[in-house]
Structure formats: C-alpha cells, structure tokens
C-alpha cells in the first residue's frame, strides 16, 4: 500500500500535472522500501501499512507539547514526499522506449544536467532527513502511543569500517 500519492507530494513540491501517476508511483514504492522502512523498522512500517487509520497523527503531522513547549511534527507524508521528489528529480526524465532507454529532450527547454540533478537529489534527501529528525523525536517522546517503535532501528547512518589485519 502506498502511503502517499502525487497529490500529497504536490502539497510540498511542484510536480507537473502532465506527469502520470504510474511514473510517480514507482518512486513512491521505491522510497517506502529503501528510505522509510529502514527509518521506522520493519514492525512499525508494516503495522502502518496494515492499520493506516491508527497512524493519522504520525502520517499527517501534529503539534504536541514537550516540556511545556508546543512542537510541530511534520508527519511521515512530508518526509516521504521529499524522498520521492528527490528520486523523481534524479531519475524522472528517463523512459524505456522500443528504441532503448532514453532521456526525453524538448524543443522549448534545456535538460538540467546530471550533476545539477544530483545536487537537487542530495539536497532534498538532506531536507527529508531534517524533517525525519522531528518525526523521530516525536516517536521517542510519544513512544507509549507507538509500542512498535524501536528507536534503535532509526539510525540512518550506517558505518562501514575496514580494519587492517596484521599477520
């Protein structure tokens, strides 16, 4: 089940009306599995999928009180929208045709080069992670309402280290 659609993304980022839902949906599917699932952990992610009505505040965002201060939690839909938009910007102009995999060209405009698209992609992923930090804080602070939340699953920084082995 997709947690967002093109209309949800359009609330946060401009997407051309001519872009087909099927195009956006492939990026939604990819982002849910590769970006959102590792952040939420398997149990919470699949519970949201199966019981979406129970997670309205988490998905849409909410203002809650923490240490006497009103704090805004932007919602998973915003986080996911930014992840999807990043993927769409980086990969969205490429199409499979009978003549091979091509990038569309237009008479009235110039394609944004791959380096600039990569920068936009990276920037949007960074922004998504900033919003994710707010959602994660909300989950940690309201953990009694989200028993499947495991804060240890939410660390997106995976480290890979090589050690020199001496013989």
C-alpha positions, 0 to 999 in steps of 0.5 A, spaced: 500 500 500 502 506 498 502 511 503 502 517 499 500 519 492 502 525 487 497 529 490 500 529 497 507 530 494 504 536 490 502 539 497 510 540 498 513 540 491 511 542 484 510 536 480 507 537 473 500 535 472 502 532 465 506 527 469 502 520 470 501 517 476 504 510 474 511 514 473 510 517 480 508 511 483 514 507 482 518 512 486 513 512 491 514 504 492 521 505 491 522 510 497 517 506 502 522 500 501 529 503 501 528 510 505 522 509 510 522 502 512 529 502 514 527 509 518 521 506 522 523 498 522 520 493 519 514 492 525 512 499 525 512 500 517 508 494 516 503 495 522 502 502 518 501 499 512 496 494 515 492 499 520 493 506 516 487 509 520 491 508 527 497 512 524 493 519 522 497 523 527 504 520 525 502 520 517 499 527 517 503 531 522 501 534 529 503 539 534 504 536 541 507 539 547 514 537 550 516 540 556 511 545 556 513 547 549 508 546 543 512 542 537 510 541 530 511 534 527 511 534 520 508 527 519 511 521 515 507 524 508 512 530 508 518 526 509 516 521 504 514 526 499 521 529 499 524 522 498 520 521 492 521 528 489 528 527 490 528 520 486 523 523 481 528 529 480 534 524 479 531 519 475 524 522 472 526 524 465 528 517 463 523 512 459 524 505 456 522 506 449 522 500 443 528 504 441 532 503 448 532 507 454 532 514 453 532 521 456 526 525 453 529 532 450 524 538 448 524 543 443 522 549 448 527 547 454 534 545 456 535 538 460 538 540 467 544 536 467 546 530 471 550 533 476 545 539 477 540 533 478 544 530 483 545 536 487 537 537 487 537 529 489 542 530 495 539 536 497 532 534 498 534 527 501 538 532 506 531 536 507 527 529 508 532 527 513 531 534 517 524 533 517 525 525 519 529 528 525 522 531 528 518 525 526 523 521 530 523 525 536 516 525 536 516 517 536 521 517 542 517 522 546 510 519 544 513 512 544 507 509 549 502 511 543 507 507 538 509 500 542 512 498 535 517 503 535 524 501 536 528 507 536 534 503 535 532 501 528 532 509 526 539 510 525 540 512 518 547 512 518 550 506 517 558 505 518 562 501 514 569 500 517 575 496 514 580 494 519 587 492 517 589 485 519 596 484 521 599 477 520 
